[in-house]
Amino acid sequence: MGLCAHLVHFDGYSGQDDWITIVRPATAADLPQWAQLRIALWDWDTVGDHAEEAERLYCAGHPGRIAFVALDDAGGVTGFAETGRVVYFRRAL
């Protein structure tokens, strides 16, 4: 099942445990597993490049950017979502 098919657990939720996917903000401790997942999508860089980029963009407090990780029952990273604010400027003609 994909992440969208699961319930998302936040502190205080008391649903059925077998349907819960814990989603939380990513931290630097997640970088090794997170980078492995990133390379599955973007395989032209190394795992080290992905870890460095994720740390620079999402763990270093870059304004307007946040990443989340989905965890399995053992606390392993099984998915991620990265987002950022994109600003477009229209050029006056």
C-alpha positions as CSV (number, residue, x, y, z in Angstrom):
1,M,0.0,0.0,0.0
2,G,1.2,3.5,-0.7
3,L,1.4,6.2,1.9
4,C,-1.9,7.7,0.8
5,A,-3.7,4.5,1.6
6,H,-2.7,4.6,5.3
7,L,-3.9,6.7,8.1
8,V,-1.4,9.2,9.4
9,H,-0.6,9.2,13.0
10,F,0.0,12.3,15.0
11,D,0.4,12.4,18.8
12,G,-2.9,11.7,20.5
13,Y,-4.4,9.5,17.7
14,S,-5.9,6.3,19.0
15,G,-6.9,4.4,15.9
16,Q,-6.0,0.8,14.9
17,D,-2.3,0.3,15.0
18,D,-2.1,-2.0,12.0
19,W,-3.3,0.9,9.7
20,I,-1.0,3.6,11.1
21,T,1.9,5.2,9.3
22,I,3.8,7.7,11.4
23,V,4.7,10.8,9.5
24,R,6.9,13.4,11.1
25,P,9.3,16.2,10.1
26,A,12.6,14.8,8.9
27,T,15.7,15.3,10.9
28,A,19.4,14.9,10.2
29,A,19.3,11.4,11.9
30,D,17.0,10.3,9.0
31,L,19.6,11.3,6.3
32,P,21.1,7.8,5.6
33,Q,17.8,6.1,4.9
34,W,16.2,9.2,3.4
35,A,19.1,9.5,0.9
36,Q,18.7,5.8,-0.1
37,L,15.0,6.6,-1.0
38,R,16.0,9.7,-2.9
39,I,18.5,7.8,-5.1
40,A,15.7,5.4,-6.1
41,L,14.0,8.4,-7.7
42,W,17.0,10.4,-8.9
43,D,19.8,7.9,-9.6
44,W,22.2,10.3,-11.4
45,D,23.8,11.4,-8.1
46,T,25.4,9.4,-5.3
47,V,23.8,8.6,-2.0
48,G,26.3,11.0,-0.4
49,D,25.2,13.8,-2.8
50,H,21.6,13.2,-1.9
51,A,22.3,13.2,1.8
52,E,24.3,16.4,1.5
53,E,21.6,18.1,-0.6
54,A,18.8,17.0,1.8
55,E,20.7,18.3,4.8
56,R,21.5,21.6,3.1
57,L,17.9,22.2,1.9
58,Y,15.8,20.7,4.6
59,C,17.8,20.1,7.8
60,A,19.7,23.3,7.9
61,G,16.7,25.5,8.4
62,H,16.4,26.7,4.8
63,P,13.5,29.1,4.8
64,G,10.3,28.0,3.1
65,R,11.4,24.3,2.9
66,I,10.3,21.3,4.9
67,A,10.6,17.5,4.5
68,F,8.6,14.8,6.2
69,V,9.4,11.1,6.6
70,A,7.1,8.1,6.9
71,L,8.2,5.4,9.4
72,D,7.6,1.7,9.7
73,D,6.9,-0.1,12.9
74,A,10.6,-0.4,13.7
75,G,11.2,3.3,13.1
76,G,12.8,2.9,9.7
77,V,12.2,5.5,7.0
78,T,9.9,4.1,4.4
79,G,8.9,7.2,2.5
80,F,9.4,10.9,2.3
81,A,7.9,14.2,1.1
82,E,9.9,17.3,0.4
83,T,8.3,20.7,-0.2
84,G,9.2,24.2,-0.5
85,R,7.8,27.6,-1.3
86,V,8.2,28.5,-5.0
87,V,8.0,32.2,-5.8
88,Y,7.3,33.3,-9.4
89,F,7.8,36.8,-10.5
90,R,6.1,38.2,-13.6
91,R,8.3,40.6,-15.5
92,A,6.6,43.8,-16.4
93,L,6.7,44.4,-20.2
